[in-house]
Amino acid sequence: MMKEYLAIFFTHSGAIKFERKLKSSNINCELMPVPRKLSSNCGIGAKFLYAGDIHELMDEEVEKVYVIERNKYRLVYSEE
C-alpha cells in the first residue's frame, strides 16, 4: 500500500541528493518547504509516495521522516 511521506534533511545538498536518488529509482519526489511546526535544519523537505520499507531509502543526509495521514504528520524515522 502506497503511503505519503515527508523527509527532512540536515542540509540543502542532502535534500537534492535524496531527490535525485529517488527519481533514479523511478520514485516520484517533490522538494518543498518544510512546514514550520516540523522545523528542519535546512528548511527543505522531500514529499514522496512509497509502498516499501522506508528504511531502505535512508542515508546520512536524512534527519527525519514523517508519514502523512489525514493531513497530520507522524514521525516514523529519526536520525537522533
MODELLER restraints for C-alpha pairs under 7 A, 6 or more apart:
rsr = mdl.restraints
at = mdl.atoms
rsr.add(forms.Gaussian(group=physical.xy_distance, feature=features.Distance(at['CA:1:A'], at['CA:51:A']), mean=5.20, stdev=0.5))
rsr.add(forms.Gaussian(group=physical.xy_distance, feature=features.Distance(at['CA:2:A'], at['CA:49:A']), mean=6.02, stdev=0.5))
rsr.add(forms.Gaussian(group=physical.xy_distance, feature=features.Distance(at['CA:2:A'], at['CA:50:A']), mean=5.18, stdev=0.5))
rsr.add(forms.Gaussian(group=physical.xy_distance, feature=features.Distance(at['CA:2:A'], at['CA:51:A']), mean=4.19, stdev=0.5))
rsr.add(forms.Gaussian(group=physical.xy_distance, feature=features.Distance(at['CA:3:A'], at['CA:49:A']), mean=5.44, stdev=0.5))
rsr.add(forms.Gaussian(group=physical.xy_distance, feature=features.Distance(at['CA:3:A'], at['CA:50:A']), mean=5.52, stdev=0.5))
rsr.add(forms.Gaussian(group=physical.xy_distance, feature=features.Distance(at['CA:3:A'], at['CA:51:A']), mean=6.03, stdev=0.5))
rsr.add(forms.Gaussian(group=physical.xy_distance, feature=features.Distance(at['CA:4:A'], at['CA:48:A']), mean=5.75, stdev=0.5))
rsr.add(forms.Gaussian(group=physical.xy_distance, feature=features.Distance(at['CA:4:A'], at['CA:49:A']), mean=4.50, stdev=0.5))
rsr.add(forms.Gaussian(group=physical.xy_distance, feature=features.Distance(at['CA:4:A'], at['CA:50:A']), mean=6.60, stdev=0.5))
rsr.add(forms.Gaussian(group=physical.xy_distance, feature=features.Distance(at['CA:4:A'], at['CA:67:A']), mean=5.86, stdev=0.5))
rsr.add(forms.Gaussian(group=physical.xy_distance, feature=features.Distance(at['CA:4:A'], at['CA:68:A']), mean=5.47, stdev=0.5))
rsr.add(forms.Gaussian(group=physical.xy_distance, feature=features.Distance(at['CA:5:A'], at['CA:47:A']), mean=5.59, stdev=0.5))
rsr.add(forms.Gaussian(group=physical.xy_distance, feature=features.Distance(at['CA:5:A'], at['CA:48:A']), mean=5.37, stdev=0.5))
rsr.add(forms.Gaussian(group=physical.xy_distance, feature=features.Distance(at['CA:5:A'], at['CA:49:A']), mean=6.18, stdev=0.5))
rsr.add(forms.Gaussian(group=physical.xy_distance, feature=features.Distance(at['CA:5:A'], at['CA:65:A']), mean=6.71, stdev=0.5))
rsr.add(forms.Gaussian(group=physical.xy_distance, feature=features.Distance(at['CA:5:A'], at['CA:66:A']), mean=5.55, stdev=0.5))
rsr.add(forms.Gaussian(group=physical.xy_distance, feature=features.Distance(at['CA:5:A'], at['CA:67:A']), mean=4.40, stdev=0.5))
rsr.add(forms.Gaussian(group=physical.xy_distance, feature=features.Distance(at['CA:5:A'], at['CA:68:A']), mean=5.62, stdev=0.5))
rsr.add(forms.Gaussian(group=physical.xy_distance, feature=features.Distance(at['CA:6:A'], at['CA:45:A']), mean=6.31, stdev=0.5))
rsr.add(forms.Gaussian(group=physical.xy_distance, feature=features.Distance(at['CA:6:A'], at['CA:46:A']), mean=5.50, stdev=0.5))
rsr.add(forms.Gaussian(group=physical.xy_distance, feature=features.Distance(at['CA:6:A'], at['CA:47:A']), mean=4.46, stdev=0.5))
rsr.add(forms.Gaussian(group=physical.xy_distance, feature=features.Distance(at['CA:6:A'], at['CA:48:A']), mean=6.57, stdev=0.5))
rsr.add(forms.Gaussian(group=physical.xy_distance, feature=features.Distance(at['CA:6:A'], at['CA:65:A']), mean=5.60, stdev=0.5))
rsr.add(forms.Gaussian(group=physical.xy_distance, feature=features.Distance(at['CA:6:A'], at['CA:66:A']), mean=5.17, stdev=0.5))
rsr.add(forms.Gaussian(group=physical.xy_distance, feature=features.Distance(at['CA:6:A'], at['CA:67:A']), mean=6.39, stdev=0.5))
rsr.add(forms.Gaussian(group=physical.xy_distance, feature=features.Distance(at['CA:7:A'], at['CA:45:A']), mean=5.45, stdev=0.5))
rsr.add(forms.Gaussian(group=physical.xy_distance, feature=features.Distance(at['CA:7:A'], at['CA:46:A']), mean=5.13, stdev=0.5))
rsr.add(forms.Gaussian(group=physical.xy_distance, feature=features.Distance(at['CA:7:A'], at['CA:47:A']), mean=6.51, stdev=0.5))
rsr.add(forms.Gaussian(group=physical.xy_distance, feature=features.Distance(at['CA:7:A'], at['CA:62:A']), mean=6.77, stdev=0.5))
rsr.add(forms.Gaussian(group=physical.xy_distance, feature=features.Distance(at['CA:7:A'], at['CA:64:A']), mean=5.76, stdev=0.5))
rsr.add(forms.Gaussian(group=physical.xy_distance, feature=features.Distance(at['CA:7:A'], at['CA:65:A']), mean=4.24, stdev=0.5))
rsr.add(forms.Gaussian(group=physical.xy_distance, feature=features.Distance(at['CA:7:A'], at['CA:66:A']), mean=6.36, stdev=0.5))
rsr.add(forms.Gaussian(group=physical.xy_distance, feature=features.Distance(at['CA:8:A'], at['CA:40:A']), mean=6.35, stdev=0.5))
rsr.add(forms.Gaussian(group=physical.xy_distance, feature=features.Distance(at['CA:8:A'], at['CA:44:A']), mean=6.51, stdev=0.5))
rsr.add(forms.Gaussian(group=physical.xy_distance, feature=features.Distance(at['CA:8:A'], at['CA:45:A']), mean=4.56, stdev=0.5))
rsr.add(forms.Gaussian(group=physical.xy_distance, feature=features.Distance(at['CA:8:A'], at['CA:46:A']), mean=6.61, stdev=0.5))
rsr.add(forms.Gaussian(group=physical.xy_distance, feature=features.Distance(at['CA:8:A'], at['CA:62:A']), mean=6.12, stdev=0.5))
rsr.add(forms.Gaussian(group=physical.xy_distance, feature=features.Distance(at['CA:8:A'], at['CA:63:A']), mean=5.60, stdev=0.5))
rsr.add(forms.Gaussian(group=physical.xy_distance, feature=features.Distance(at['CA:8:A'], at['CA:64:A']), mean=5.35, stdev=0.5))
rsr.add(forms.Gaussian(group=physical.xy_distance, feature=features.Distance(at['CA:8:A'], at['CA:65:A']), mean=6.29, stdev=0.5))
rsr.add(forms.Gaussian(group=physical.xy_distance, feature=features.Distance(at['CA:9:A'], at['CA:15:A']), mean=5.89, stdev=0.5))
rsr.add(forms.Gaussian(group=physical.xy_distance, feature=features.Distance(at['CA:9:A'], at['CA:40:A']), mean=6.78, stdev=0.5))
rsr.add(forms.Gaussian(group=physical.xy_distance, feature=features.Distance(at['CA:9:A'], at['CA:41:A']), mean=6.69, stdev=0.5))
rsr.add(forms.Gaussian(group=physical.xy_distance, feature=features.Distance(at['CA:9:A'], at['CA:42:A']), mean=6.40, stdev=0.5))
rsr.add(forms.Gaussian(group=physical.xy_distance, feature=features.Distance(at['CA:9:A'], at['CA:45:A']), mean=6.74, stdev=0.5))
rsr.add(forms.Gaussian(group=physical.xy_distance, feature=features.Distance(at['CA:9:A'], at['CA:61:A']), mean=5.79, stdev=0.5))
rsr.add(forms.Gaussian(group=physical.xy_distance, feature=features.Distance(at['CA:9:A'], at['CA:62:A']), mean=4.67, stdev=0.5))
rsr.add(forms.Gaussian(group=physical.xy_distance, feature=features.Distance(at['CA:9:A'], at['CA:63:A']), mean=4.72, stdev=0.5))
rsr.add(forms.Gaussian(group=physical.xy_distance, feature=features.Distance(at['CA:9:A'], at['CA:64:A']), mean=6.92, stdev=0.5))
rsr.add(forms.Gaussian(group=physical.xy_distance, feature=features.Distance(at['CA:10:A'], at['CA:41:A']), mean=5.17, stdev=0.5))
rsr.add(forms.Gaussian(group=physical.xy_distance, feature=features.Distance(at['CA:10:A'], at['CA:42:A']), mean=5.84, stdev=0.5))
rsr.add(forms.Gaussian(group=physical.xy_distance, feature=features.Distance(at['CA:10:A'], at['CA:61:A']), mean=5.98, stdev=0.5))
rsr.add(forms.Gaussian(group=physical.xy_distance, feature=features.Distance(at['CA:10:A'], at['CA:62:A']), mean=6.57, stdev=0.5))
rsr.add(forms.Gaussian(group=physical.xy_distance, feature=features.Distance(at['CA:10:A'], at['CA:63:A']), mean=5.75, stdev=0.5))
rsr.add(forms.Gaussian(group=physical.xy_distance, feature=features.Distance(at['CA:11:A'], at['CA:41:A']), mean=6.66, stdev=0.5))
rsr.add(forms.Gaussian(group=physical.xy_distance, feature=features.Distance(at['CA:11:A'], at['CA:42:A']), mean=5.06, stdev=0.5))
rsr.add(forms.Gaussian(group=physical.xy_distance, feature=features.Distance(at['CA:12:A'], at['CA:42:A']), mean=5.67, stdev=0.5))
rsr.add(forms.Gaussian(group=physical.xy_distance, feature=features.Distance(at['CA:12:A'], at['CA:44:A']), mean=6.54, stdev=0.5))
rsr.add(forms.Gaussian(group=physical.xy_distance, feature=features.Distance(at['CA:14:A'], at['CA:61:A']), mean=4.96, stdev=0.5))
rsr.add(forms.Gaussian(group=physical.xy_distance, feature=features.Distance(at['CA:15:A'], at['CA:44:A']), mean=6.70, stdev=0.5))
rsr.add(forms.Gaussian(group=physical.xy_distance, feature=features.Distance(at['CA:15:A'], at['CA:45:A']), mean=6.69, stdev=0.5))
rsr.add(forms.Gaussian(group=physical.xy_distance, feature=features.Distance(at['CA:15:A'], at['CA:46:A']), mean=6.78, stdev=0.5))
rsr.add(forms.Gaussian(group=physical.xy_distance, feature=features.Distance(at['CA:19:A'], at['CA:29:A']), mean=5.98, stdev=0.5))
rsr.add(forms.Gaussian(group=physical.xy_distance, feature=features.Distance(at['CA:19:A'], at['CA:46:A']), mean=6.84, stdev=0.5))
rsr.add(forms.Gaussian(group=physical.xy_distance, feature=features.Distance(at['CA:22:A'], at['CA:28:A']), mean=6.91, stdev=0.5))
rsr.add(forms.Gaussian(group=physical.xy_distance, feature=features.Distance(at['CA:22:A'], at['CA:29:A']), mean=6.62, stdev=0.5))
rsr.add(forms.Gaussian(group=physical.xy_distance, feature=features.Distance(at['CA:23:A'], at['CA:29:A']), mean=6.60, stdev=0.5))
rsr.add(forms.Gaussian(group=physical.xy_distance, feature=features.Distance(at['CA:28:A'], at['CA:48:A']), mean=5.98, stdev=0.5))
rsr.add(forms.Gaussian(group=physical.xy_distance, feature=features.Distance(at['CA:28:A'], at['CA:49:A']), mean=6.85, stdev=0.5))
rsr.add(forms.Gaussian(group=physical.xy_distance, feature=features.Distance(at['CA:29:A'], at['CA:46:A']), mean=6.26, stdev=0.5))
rsr.add(forms.Gaussian(group=physical.xy_distance, feature=features.Distance(at['CA:29:A'], at['CA:47:A']), mean=5.67, stdev=0.5))
rsr.add(forms.Gaussian(group=physical.xy_distance, feature=features.Distance(at['CA:29:A'], at['CA:48:A']), mean=4.63, stdev=0.5))
rsr.add(forms.Gaussian(group=physical.xy_distance, feature=features.Distance(at['CA:30:A'], at['CA:46:A']), mean=5.49, stdev=0.5))
rsr.add(forms.Gaussian(group=physical.xy_distance, feature=features.Distance(at['CA:30:A'], at['CA:47:A']), mean=5.22, stdev=0.5))
rsr.add(forms.Gaussian(group=physical.xy_distance, feature=features.Distance(at['CA:30:A'], at['CA:48:A']), mean=6.55, stdev=0.5))
rsr.add(forms.Gaussian(group=physical.xy_distance, feature=features.Distance(at['CA:31:A'], at['CA:44:A']), mean=6.61, stdev=0.5))
rsr.add(forms.Gaussian(group=physical.xy_distance, feature=features.Distance(at['CA:31:A'], at['CA:45:A']), mean=5.59, stdev=0.5))
rsr.add(forms.Gaussian(group=physical.xy_distance, feature=features.Distance(at['CA:31:A'], at['CA:46:A']), mean=4.48, stdev=0.5))
rsr.add(forms.Gaussian(group=physical.xy_distance, feature=features.Distance(at['CA:31:A'], at['CA:47:A']), mean=6.34, stdev=0.5))
rsr.add(forms.Gaussian(group=physical.xy_distance, feature=features.Distance(at['CA:32:A'], at['CA:44:A']), mean=5.68, stdev=0.5))
rsr.add(forms.Gaussian(group=physical.xy_distance, feature=features.Distance(at['CA:32:A'], at['CA:45:A']), mean=5.27, stdev=0.5))
rsr.add(forms.Gaussian(group=physical.xy_distance, feature=features.Distance(at['CA:32:A'], at['CA:46:A']), mean=6.19, stdev=0.5))
rsr.add(forms.Gaussian(group=physical.xy_distance, feature=features.Distance(at['CA:33:A'], at['CA:43:A']), mean=5.76, stdev=0.5))
rsr.add(forms.Gaussian(group=physical.xy_distance, feature=features.Distance(at['CA:33:A'], at['CA:44:A']), mean=4.73, stdev=0.5))
rsr.add(forms.Gaussian(group=physical.xy_distance, feature=features.Distance(at['CA:33:A'], at['CA:45:A']), mean=5.80, stdev=0.5))
rsr.add(forms.Gaussian(group=physical.xy_distance, feature=features.Distance(at['CA:34:A'], at['CA:40:A']), mean=6.86, stdev=0.5))
rsr.add(forms.Gaussian(group=physical.xy_distance, feature=features.Distance(at['CA:34:A'], at['CA:43:A']), mean=5.29, stdev=0.5))
rsr.add(forms.Gaussian(group=physical.xy_distance, feature=features.Distance(at['CA:34:A'], at['CA:44:A']), mean=5.39, stdev=0.5))
rsr.add(forms.Gaussian(group=physical.xy_distance, feature=features.Distance(at['CA:34:A'], at['CA:45:A']), mean=5.18, stdev=0.5))
rsr.add(forms.Gaussian(group=physical.xy_distance, feature=features.Distance(at['CA:63:A'], at['CA:78:A']), mean=5.98, stdev=0.5))
rsr.add(forms.Gaussian(group=physical.xy_distance, feature=features.Distance(at['CA:63:A'], at['CA:79:A']), mean=5.30, stdev=0.5))
rsr.add(forms.Gaussian(group=physical.xy_distance, feature=features.Distance(at['CA:64:A'], at['CA:77:A']), mean=5.36, stdev=0.5))
rsr.add(forms.Gaussian(group=physical.xy_distance, feature=features.Distance(at['CA:64:A'], at['CA:78:A']), mean=4.39, stdev=0.5))
rsr.add(forms.Gaussian(group=physical.xy_distance, feature=features.Distance(at['CA:64:A'], at['CA:79:A']), mean=6.28, stdev=0.5))
rsr.add(forms.Gaussian(group=physical.xy_distance, feature=features.Distance(at['CA:65:A'], at['CA:75:A']), mean=6.02, stdev=0.5))
rsr.add(forms.Gaussian(group=physical.xy_distance, feature=features.Distance(at['CA:65:A'], at['CA:76:A']), mean=5.77, stdev=0.5))
rsr.add(forms.Gaussian(group=physical.xy_distance, feature=features.Distance(at['CA:65:A'], at['CA:77:A']), mean=4.96, stdev=0.5))
rsr.add(forms.Gaussian(group=physical.xy_distance, feature=features.Distance(at['CA:65:A'], at['CA:78:A']), mean=6.59, stdev=0.5))
rsr.add(forms.Gaussian(group=physical.xy_distance, feature=features.Distance(at['CA:66:A'], at['CA:73:A']), mean=5.60, stdev=0.5))
rsr.add(forms.Gaussian(group=physical.xy_distance, feature=features.Distance(at['CA:66:A'], at['CA:74:A']), mean=5.10, stdev=0.5))
rsr.add(forms.Gaussian(group=physical.xy_distance, feature=features.Distance(at['CA:66:A'], at['CA:75:A']), mean=4.33, stdev=0.5))
rsr.add(forms.Gaussian(group=physical.xy_distance, feature=features.Distance(at['CA:66:A'], at['CA:76:A']), mean=5.42, stdev=0.5))
rsr.add(forms.Gaussian(group=physical.xy_distance, feature=features.Distance(at['CA:66:A'], at['CA:77:A']), mean=6.95, stdev=0.5))
rsr.add(forms.Gaussian(group=physical.xy_distance, feature=features.Distance(at['CA:67:A'], at['CA:73:A']), mean=5.79, stdev=0.5))
rsr.add(forms.Gaussian(group=physical.xy_distance, feature=features.Distance(at['CA:67:A'], at['CA:74:A']), mean=5.33, stdev=0.5))
rsr.add(forms.Gaussian(group=physical.xy_distance, feature=features.Distance(at['CA:67:A'], at['CA:75:A']), mean=6.50, stdev=0.5))
rsr.add(forms.Gaussian(group=physical.xy_distance, feature=features.Distance(at['CA:67:A'], at['CA:76:A']), mean=6.50, stdev=0.5))
rsr.add(forms.Gaussian(group=physical.xy_distance, feature=features.Distance(at['CA:68:A'], at['CA:74:A']), mean=6.53, stdev=0.5))
